[in-house]
């Protein structure tokens, strides 16, 4: 695994150490010197003696998990793929199909156009069959996971969707573990702030995947907010419908769509981020008002929004029950 010292990297290590069918054999990160991972995260003391490497060749691997920053994964994935190693990339490097879109939103040319067409978007609830046979998985972003799971059933549920507004709140860990003034305690505590309105890099990802599921473009307005909590995402999605829909009819669509999904819980009460913290669940509730369906979707941004979903994808790729290591 590469990127082991970030928040997502820690979650991957934590999950893999309890996974009965996986053996964690290699850790790497951009650090000053080789360091036992238990020194970086003391909570792992007594659980593993693995050393996080600065620059070393990995042993033989079946799969590599890349918890690296955007634009960095493309430096590692091609070599791994060419040597027969499956890759789950948790960055955005393989999420957008069009290299021009990637360059527009991530401000740099794509570094691995050759492998881009073979990347499968790793949202199991939508693309499980393709994930099973893939060698390269583009693990979804945290905001897109909550938004897409929240809206997707309406796109195939017999209702005409005119547009979607996603009002999303996230915890501070979504900004990563590196120092950033905006995430310092005095800056974000006791405050809620909208940011990157109209320019957030997850907006085209949400739009692209919802468009795939609908079969045509979906008008999406995405507004993210930073809230003073460690982790979690709560997305309230306002879905404009062509005709008014009864709330029970909307619930029937969601309950039918997610009846067999192990990590989506459709609830009649309104979920909160505390209900899903440190789990791979997405909790969803719906309300209806005239021609608007209001969907509340909650996930842990570091688990279902990142590490847990990556392990769920890994399980599917190797034919292991996808709940393995995650319940």
N, C-alpha and C positions, 0 to 999 in steps of 0.2 A: 504494500500500500504506500502510495505517495501522498504527502501532505498530512502526515500523522499528527502534527502539533497544533492544528487548528481545532476549533470547536467541533466541526464535523468529523475531523480525523479522530478526535477522542471518542465520539459516539460510535464510529466504525469499530475502533479497537474494543470498546466496551461490549458491543453486540457480538463481535466475532469471538471474543474470549469465552462466551457462553454458548456459542453455536456448536451443536453436536456433530455436524457434518463438515465443518470447515476448520482448517488449521492455518493460523496466522503465522507466516514465516518471515516476513520482510517488512520493515518500516523505513521510510525515508522522508526527509523534510529539509527545508532551507534553514539550517541552524549552524551555529559556529563550529561545533565539533560533535562527533558521535556521542550520543547521550542515551542512557537507559530511559525508556519511555516512562518508567515509574518515577524517575527524577523530575520529569517534566510535568507529569500528572501523578502526584503522590497517592491519589486514591487507587491507583493501579498497583501499588506496592503489595507484594505477596501473591499477585495474580499472574504476573508475567515478568520474565527477565529479558525480554526483547530489547535490543538497542536500536534506537532511531539513528539511521545513517545519514551522513552528509552527501557522500558521493561513493556509491558502491554498486557493483553489479548484483542484481538479485539472483537468488537460486532459481531453479526451475519452478515455474508458476503455472497454474491452471487459469487463474484470473487475476487481473490487477484492478484495484480500485484507486481512482485518481481523484483525491480531494484537494485539487490544486486551484489556484486562481484562474480566472478567465484569461485566455491567450497563452497560458503555460502548458495546459494539457496536451496541446498539439505538438509540443516538443518531445513528449514521451509516448503518446499513443501509437504513432506509426511504427516505431521499432518493435513495440510489444506485439502489435497485430501481425506484423510480418514474421515474427517468430512463433506464431500460433497461439499466443496468449489472448484470451478474451479480456475485454476492457469494459468497465463501467466508469464513465466519466461524469463526475459530479459538477464540473464547471459548465459553462454555457457554450463551450467550443463546438459542440456537434448538435445543438438543439435547433438552430435555424437552418433551413434547407438551402437558402440562397446566400452565397458568399457575400453578395452585395449588401444584403440585410445585416449580416454579421458585421461587416465593416462599418456600416452606418451607425449601428447601436453600440458597438464595442470599440470603435475608433481605431481599428487596425485591420489590415488585410488578413483573411483567414490563412492559417499556416499549414493546413492539410486538406486541401480541396479534394484530393484523391480518395480519401476515406469518407468524406462527407455523405455521399449518396448511400452508403451502406449502414449509416447510423440509424438506429431505431429509437424512437422517443419512448423513454422508459416509464410510461404510466400504465401499470398492469391492468387497471380497470378498463382501459380502452384498447390496449395493444398487446395483450397477453400472448396471442398466437404468434405475433412477429417477434416478440422478445425471446420466446422459447428457442428460436433458431438463429438468433443474432450473435455476432461476435463483438459488436460495438454498440453499447447502450449509452444514449444521451439521457442521463438522469435529469428529470425535470427540476425546474426551479421551485423554491418553496412557495412563493406567491402564486405561480401558475398551478401548482398542485391543488391548493385550496380552491382557487377560482374555477378551474376546469372541472374538478369533481363536483363542485357546487352547481354548475350550469349545465353540464353535459346531458343529463337525462331529459331536459326540456328540448334539446335539439333533435332528439329522436323519439319524442313522446307524443307526436301527433299535434303539437301546438306550433304555431308560427311565431318565431322569435324575431322581433324587429331590432333589438339592440340590447346591450348589456352594460351596466355600470357596476364596477367592482370597487367597493370601498373597503380597503384592507388595512389592518393594524398588525404590526409585528413587534416582537421583543428585540432588545438591543443586540442579542447574540447574532441576529441576522446580518449585522455589519461586519462580522468576523472578529478574530482575536487580535489583529494588529492595532496599534495605537491610532486613534482617530479622534480629533477634538469633539466631534458631534456626539460621540458615544461615551465621553467622560461623564462620570456620575453627576457632577454639578450642572452639566449642560442638559442632560436628558431627564433627570429626576424631577418629579412633580410637574411634568410637562408632556403635552401631546403635540406632535408636529407633522403636518403633511409635507411631503418632499417629492422632488422629481416628477411633478405633475406634467404629464404629457411627454416626458423624456425618459421614463424608467425603462431599463433594458428588458424587463419581463413583459412589458405590454405587447410587443410583437410576438412573443412566444405564446401568450394567452390567445391572441387573435389567430395565429396560425393553426394551433391545435383545435380550437373551437371551430374554425373554418373547415378543417379536415373532417371533424365529426359531423358537421352539418352538411357538408358537400358544397358549400359556397361561403362567401365572405360573411363574417359576423362583425357588426359594428361594436367595438369595445372601448369603453372609457375606463381607465384604471387610475385610481388615486391611492397611493400607499401612505401610511402614517407610521411614525415611530412612537411607541408608548413605553413608559418606564417599567418594564418587566424583563426578566432574563430571556424567556423563550416563549414561543407560541405565535400563531397567526389566527386572527379572526377576520374572515372575509364576509362582508354583507354584500350580496350580489342582487342588484335590482334588474330583473329581466322583463323587458317590455314585450307584451304579447299582442297579437293581432285581435284577439277577442278575450273577454273576461273569462276567468277560470275559477271554479270552486276549489277551495283549499283541499278538500278530500280528494278531488280528482288529481290535483298536483301531487299530493302525497302518494296516491296510488302509482303514479308514474315513477316516483323515486323508490318506493318500496319494491316495485317489480324490477327496476333496473339494478338495484344493489342487493337483491335478496341473497345472492350467492357470493358476494364479495366479503372476504374475511376481515378486511380492514376499513370498511365503510359502515358506519352505524347511522341509520336514519331514525331520528328521534322526534317525538311529538313535542317535547319541551325544548327550550332554546339552549344549545350547548354553550360552554365557555372554554377558554383555553386550558383552564385547570383540569378539565375533564379528559384531556388528551396528553397532558405533559408527560414526557419520557415514554410515550407509546407510539406505535405506528398507525394509530387509528385516525380516521377523518370522521368527525361527527357532524351531521347535517340535519338542519330543521328547515321547514318551509312555511311561509305564510302567503296568503293571496289577498290582493286588494285591487278590485276592478280588473284592469288589464295589466297588472304588474304582479309577477311572482317575486317574492322576497326570500332569498336563500341565505341562511347563515351556515358557514362552513368553517370548522375549527380543526387545526392540526398543530403538532409540534414542529416548528420550522426545521429543527435539527434532526428529527427522526423521519416522520412521513414526508417532510419537506426536503430531506437530504439522505442521511445515513441509513435510516430504516428502509426507505424505498430502494436504495441501492442494494441492500441485502435481500429484499424481496425480489428484485430483478435477478440477482445472482442465483437465488434459489430456483427461480423459474428456468433460467438458462441451463441449470444442471439437473433439472428434473426432480428437485427436492421439494417437498411440500412448502409452499411459499410462506407459511406461518413459522417455519423452523427458525429458532433463535430470536423470534420477534414477539412471542407471547410468554 
